[in-house]
């Protein structure tokens, strides 16, 4: 099933009750997807937990695939907001804090569980992973590029290609750390260890940007 063939969404009410019902369904769906994966999750169980109806679910999300896409978007928004602030810091410190916030969020158990589901479903539903890569992950990459451009404007970076540096930085941050977390469920890193990892990655990036 592709996103293009998913059931078309009907107009959604914007009442407070409608927003609350949508939030209830999303909360229940997130829990069910984390417990059972995409294939194992059923809309019946999601509705049983949320107290909603199939009509409401399809009106807001179109299908189970659409619902899962919203859950993943929400997870990525949590990651994005983790490094969207720090406006009062110097440009290089903002970039450092962004790297720390990003890897801390990505290494959360729930984020890793969602990533595992995406990897499992990527072959079967490539449209989903492509959409999330272009729209959601692209947003994160562009934010890092903006932070790196600010570092350059402050005279602390010579590179004229912040987009490439942002891509490299994200690869450095995730790299073997996230890969190992995906493969080894018992592998853990403390907040201090993740911060140290992010700082080392920034040092490596700085050497490339000189």
N, C-alpha and C positions, 0 to 999 in steps of 0.2 A: 504494500500500500504506500502511495506517495503522498506528499503534502498536497500536490495538485489534485489528487482524487479524494482527499479527505472531505467529509461532509461539510458543505458550506455553512458558515456561521449565520444565524439569524440575528436581527437587530436585538441588542441587549439593553434592558432597562438600566437607567442610571440612578435609580433610587438607592437610598441607603441600605434598604433591605436587600436589593439586588447585589450591591457591592459586598455586603456581609456574606450573602449566600455564595458568591463567587470565591471569596476568601476561604470560606469553610471547605468548599470542594477542593481548592488548591492545597490547603493544609492536609486534608485527608489523602489526596492523590500523592503528595510528596512522601507521606509516610508509607503508603502502599507500594509505590515504586521503589523506595529504598529497601523495603522488606522483601519484595518479590521480583524486582526487575521489571522491565517493560513487558515482556511476553507473559510473565506470570501474574501481572496485575490485571484485575478486571474492573470494569466500570461499576459492576454490581457491588463489589466490595467497597469501592470508593464512595459510592452513594450511600451504602449502609452506614459507613463511618461519619459521613458528612450530614446525613439527613436530607439530602437533596433529591432531585428527580432527574430522570434522563433528559427530559425536555430542557431543564435548566442547564445541565451539563453541555448538551449539544448547542444550546443557544450561545453560551459563553465561549466554548472551546472547539466546537465543531466535531471532535472525535477524540479517542484516547490518545492518538498521536499529537493532536493539537494541545491536549491537556499536558502531555509530557513535555512538549516544547515550552509551554508556559512555566512549568516547574524548573526546567533547565535555565530559562531566561532569568527567573527569579534568583537562582543560585549564582549566575554570573553577575547579576546586579549587586548581590551581596559582596562579591569579590571586588567589583568596581568601586563601590562606596568605601571600601576599606582603605583606598589610597587616593580618594578624590579631594581630600581636605589638605590641611597643613599649609594654608595660604600665607601664614605669617612667617614661615620658615624661609631660609635662604634657598635658592634654586637647587643646589647640590644636596642639601639636607632634605628637601621635599622629595627628590628622586630617591634618596636612601630610604626614607620612611615609606615611600610608595612600594619599593621593592620588598621591604619587610612585611608590610601589610598584605601585599599580593601573595607571597609564598605562605604566609600564615593561613590565609583563607583557603588557598588551593589545597593545602595539606590537611584540612579538617576532614574527619571521617566521612561526613555527609557529602562533601565535595568530591572526595575520592570515589565514593560509592556511585555518585551520579556519573562521574567520568568513566567508570567501569561499564555502566549501562550504555553510555554513548559509544564506547569502543565496540561493545557487543552488537549494538544495533547499526553501527556505521556501514557495515557491508549490506545489510538488508534494507536500510532506509538511508541511502547516501544523501538524499535531499535534506534530511534533518541536520546532519552534521555539517553540510555545506552552508546551510542557512545560518546556523549558529556560529560557524567560523567567520563568515563574512559580516554578519550583523553584530553579534555579541562580542566575540573574541576580537574582532576588528576594532571595536570601540575601546577595548582595553589597550590594544597596541597603539592606537592613535593617542590615547592619553599619555602613555609613556613617551611617545615621540614628542608630544607637546612639552613634557617635563624636561626632556633632553634638550629641546630647542631653547628652553629658558636657561638651562645650564650654559649652553653655547653663548647666548646673549650676555650672560654675566662674565664671559671671558674665561670659563673653566673647561671649555671643550672646543676643539678645533674642527671637528668633523662638520661637513656641510650636508650630511645625510642622516638626520635624526630618525627617520623611519627605519632605515636599515639597522641603526644602533638599537632602536627599540625592539626590533625583531630578535636581534642577537641577545639582548638583555633578557628578554622573556625566555629564550632558549636556555640561557645560562641558569636562570632562576629555577626553571623546572627540571630540565635535563635528567641526570641520573637520580636526583632526589625523588621526583614524582614517579619516575619509572619504577624505582625500587619500592616505593610505597604501594604502587599498584600490584606488584608481584608478590610482595611480602606483607601480608595483613598485620603481622606483629611488629613491623618496623615503625618506630616512632621517633620524632625529634621534638625536643622541648622548644618553647618559644625563644629561649636564649640561643639555642643551637640554630634555629631557623633565621634569627636575626643575624647571627655570625655568618651563616651561609649567604644571605642576601648581601651583606657588606663585602664579602670576598668576591661575589659576582660583580658588584659595582667596581671594585678595584680592577678586575680583569677587563671590564668594559672601558674603564678610564685609560688603560694601557693601549687598547685598540683605537681610542679616539684621539690620541696624541699625535 
